[in-house]
């Protein structure tokens, strides 16, 4: 989204070719776009690998907190409306809880979530309770 905003700003600036400062602003925006792509591309690639692994019956055993965040970044990139619904409805505070909610958004059931996350049914109830409590605050 930021990249799209920068591209539209560049288009607007190009229509104002008479200003001498425009070329500098365009170059600055292009630099910001390059920086965003360089910073986020490795995270999105990692997130896609994790996403594909989960879709192929993988689990989160051995995942770090950063792995959860990469998965979430990728999911946000491929299904932004669903991600926004989760954020708006539940406002999860942690990457772990966001991942938990995304699994359900992807059509998983309790059995799938237990297998993927390596947790018990009691842990699922506990996580749901914590998410509900954070919504009330």
Buried (B, 14 or more C-beta within 10 A) or exposed (E): EEBEEBEEBBEEBEEEEEEEEBEEBBEEBEEBBEEEEEEBEEBBEBBBBBBEBBEEEBEBEEBEEEBBBBBBBBBBBEBEEBBEEBEEEBEBEBBBBBBBBBBBEBEBEEEBBBEBBEBEEEBBEEBBEBBEEBEEE
